[in-house]
């Protein structure tokens, strides 16, 4: 059996903040929770796997699984702003790519150290198993009442990655920690998505709404407030995140951009820096849509003329939200513009929203 300190020393050399080892056994505790939620209609949820077996049996994702190396890397940028446009996890480099690269180097170093080849598979949000539950069992942190993994040293601002392997490695134990009596996240969730301790109703979560496709109902648009992508309110107010250290990694520095940046995106030629982030997977159209919603919610009159140009976009979705955004920012000023646009608009949904406004 390989000593876990050998693995952790290599992780430390690579400036990996947390490294813990667990086995590939089933996640019995969370299977029971999911089965109960399925009975009450709280499962499945948005962006989740429906098959509970896949979620709770890590061994289904790797033949001959004996050990799971769980790593976590701090991405905290020390920002205390609750109403930033982008979530803290929007870093200069897509964290999926960053973690995979680090773990590939880690595997090479392990092979060199033990002088032995072995089978492995790397995961970063790319397989339907409960990675936070695995991290909890490995002792990388504990799952909090806001459903996020919290580490006592780094809080919840951590990216998770896993190496599944057929190596037999000494295992770690879970931490004996929890949230105690604290319910500050439940009391302050702007989307009212934390409906009970440890229970997130994803379709109510602002972070989910910013990733939702298509036309968003008016009430959900209003709920989005100033959020273009993601929401960190339950993390910013969490006591475990008050005194955590800032990430020193250049690639994981915050991608700090505002409404104007996204309104000016050329969809045919989006900026390379944006394409390198973890939020580009939805494409620029959704980001522009969200910027239009945010500008309206925050009454950003300085962007009125810029938003007006979006009436000429070839995407009916963007035209739809440009119409709505203009009317929300300055109703009187928008009337003559929308009347004129109605005469040439071909899309029935866009035409209907103009008629509703007029």
N, C-alpha and C positions, 0 to 999 in steps of 0.2 A: 504493500500500500504506500502511495506517495504522501509525504507529509504536506499538510496544507500550507505550512509556512513557506515551503519552496515556491508554491504558486503565488502566495501573497507577496513575497519578496520581489518576484518578477513584476507583479502588478505595480508595486511601489516604484520600481525602476522606471516604469512607463508613466508615472504620475497619475495612475488610476486611484481615485480617492477611496473607494471601497471595494473590497474583494472578499467574497465569502463562498463557501462550498456547501452544496446540499445534494441530496440523492434524487433519483428519478421516480420516487414513489408517488402514488396518487394523492391528490389534494382533497382528502375526505371531508374536512371541515367546510371547504368552499363548495364542494359538490352538494352537500345538504342545504346550504344557503341558496344556491342557484335553483335547486329542485323546488324549494319552498317558494321562491320568487316566481318561478314558472307557474305554479298553481294559482298565485294571486295576480298574475298578469303583469308582473314587473320584470319579466324576462321573456324573450330576449329584448335587448335595447339597441339603439342606434350604434352602428359601427362595431357590432359584436358578433361573434360566432354563436350560432344557435345550438350546435352539438356540444352538450355538456361533457361527453366523453373526451372529445378533443381538448376541451378547456382544462379538464381536471386530471388527465393522464399524460404527463410529459413524455412517457415512453412511446406513445403513439407517433411522436415526431422525430424519433431517432432510434434506429435498431441497435440493440446492445447497450443501451444507456445505463451507465453506472454512476456517473457524477455530473453535476451541473455547477459550472463556475459562474457565479453571478458577480457582475461588476457594476459599479455606479460611479458616474462622474458629475461633479458639481458644475452647475451652470448659472449660479446666482449672480446677478449683476448689481445687487445692492439698491435697486430702485424701490422707493417707498410709494411711488405714484399708483394709486388705485385705478385711475382712469386713463392709463396709457392706451394707445391704439392697438398695440401688439402685445401679446403675452411674452413673459420673460423667456420662454423656451425658444423664441424665434431668434436664433443665433446666426452669426455671419456664415457659418458652414452648416449644412444639413447634418444634424446630430446622428442620423442613421448611418451616413457615410463615415463620419468621424469615428464613431464607436466601432464600426466594423473594421476599419483600418487598424485601429489600436488593438483589437482582439486578434486580428490576423498576425500582427507582430508578436503578441503575447504567446500565441500558439507556437510560432517558430522558436521563440526563446525557451518555452517549456520542452519542446522536442530536443533542442540542443543541450539543455541542462540534464535531462534524464537519459539522453542518448538512446532514444527509442521513438519509433513512429507510432502514431495512434490515430484512430478515427475521431472526427469531431464535426460539429456543425454550429455555425454562429447565427444568433438571432438578435435582431433589434426591431421589435414591432412587426415582424414579418411572419409570425405563425400564431395560430389561435389557441395559445395556452395562457393561463393566468400568471403572468410574469411577476406581478406584485406579490401574489401569494407565494411564489417560489422564493422571491427575495426576502419575504418575511420569514419563511422557514429557514433560510440560510443565515438569518441574523443580520441582514443588511439594513433592516429597519422594521417598523411595524405599520400596519395599515390603519390609518386614522379615520375619524368619523366623517371626514370629507372624501373618503375612499382613496386617498393618495398615500403613497408610501413615505413615511417620515423616518429619517435617520437622526439620531440624537445630536450628531455633530454638524450635519449639513442640511438639516431640515428636509423639506420636500422638493427643493430645487435640485433634483438629481435625474440624470438620464440613466436608464437601465439597459444592460445588455447581458446575454447569456452565451456560454459555450457548453454545448452538450457533448459529452465525450464518453468513450468506453474505458477510460482510465479509472482505476480505483483510487480515489483520493480521500484522505481523512476529511470528515464532515464537521461543519460548525453547528452550533445550536441557535435556536431562535432567541431573540431578546425578550426580557421580561419587562416590557414597557407598553403603555397605552396612553390614551388622551386623558385619563382620569375623569374628573367631573366637568372638564372644559367642553363647552358647546358653542364657542364664539363663531365657528365657521357656519354652523347651522343657522345661527341667529342673523348672520350677515350675508348670506348667499343672495346676490342680487336677482338671480333667476328663480329663486325659490325651488331649486332643483334638489337640494339636500333635504328630503322629506322626512328623514329619520336618521339616527346615528348609523353610519356605514352604508347608507342607502342613497345613491345618486340616481335620480330619474333623468337620464341623459337628454331626452327630448325637451326638457325644460332648461337645460344648462346653456348659458350664453356662449360658452366655448363651442358647443354643438351647433348652435344657431348660426355662428359665423362660418361654419363649414357646410351648412345645409345647401343643397342645390335648388335652383329654380326660384320661383316667386315665394317670398316669405310673407305670411299674413301680417297685417298692420300691427297687431298687438306684439308679435315677436320682433318686428322691426324696432318698435319703441323700446322693448326690453333690451335690445342690443346696446343702446346708449351710445357710448363713444368707442365701442370695441370693433375694430376691423378684423382682428383675428385673436381668438382665445379670450380667456378671462382668468385673472389671478387673484381675485378678491379673497377667496377662502385661504389662499396661501399667504398673501401679504399680511393679513390680520392674525395668522397663526403664531402663537408664542414660540414655537420651535424654530420659526424663521427669523426671529428678531435679531439675533446676534451671530448669524452664520457668516462665513467668510466669502468674499467675492472670488469668482473664478478668475484664475490668472492665465487661462489658456486663450491664446489669440483667436483661434478658430471659433471659440464659444463665447465671444463677446457679443453683446446685444446688438441686434439689427434694428437700430433706432430710426424709424421712419414715421412720417405723419400722414395726414389726410391728403395733402397736396401731392406728395410723392406718388400715391396710388392713383389719384385722379389723372395724373399726367402720364401714366403708363401707356406706351404704344403696344397694343396687343399683338401686332405683327412683329414687333421687335422688342420684347421685354428685356429689361436690364439683366446682364449676366449675374450681377450680385444678387438679384432677386431669385434667379433660377437656381442659385447655389444654396438657398435656404430650404427649410423643411416645410414651408407653407406654399410652395409653388405647385405642389402635386394637384391642387384643385384648379390650377390655371389662373391666368390674370383676370379673366372675366368676373369670377367670384370676388376677387380682391377689389376690383373697381366697384362692383355692386355694393360691397360692404362699405367702401369709402363714401359712396353716394348716400347710403343710409346714415352713416356716422355724421356726415356734413349736415344732413337734415336734422338729425336729433340734437346736434349741438348748435344749430342755427348759425352756421358759418356763412355769413353773408359775403365774406371776402372771396368765396369760391363760386359765387353765383354764375359769373361769366364763364368760368372754366367748366362748370357743370352743364351749362347751356350747349357747349360744343359736343357734349355726349349725345345730344339729340340726333347727331349725324352718324353715330356709330352703327356699324352693320349688324350688331347684336341687338335683337329686340329686347333682350333681358336688360341690357344697359340702358337702352332708350326708355324702357318702362320705369326704371328707377330714377333716371335723370328727370323725367316728367314729374314724378312724385316728389323728388328732392327739391326741385325748383319751387313747386307750390308750397312746400313746407317752410322753406327759407323765407320767401317773400311772395305771398299769394297774389297780391295785387299786381306786382311787377311781372309775375309769371303768366297772367291771363292772356295778354296779347301774343306772347311768344307761343303759348300752347295752342291758341286758336289758329295761328298761322301754321304750326306744325301739323295740326290735325288734318289739314287739307292735303298734305302729301304723305302722311303715315299710312303704311299698308298693313301692318300687323294688327289683328283685331283686338288682342289684349291691350296693346299700347293705346289704340284708339279708344277703347272702353275706359281706361283709367283717365284719359284726358277728358272724356265726356263726363265722367263722375266728378272730376275737379271743377269743370266749367258749370 
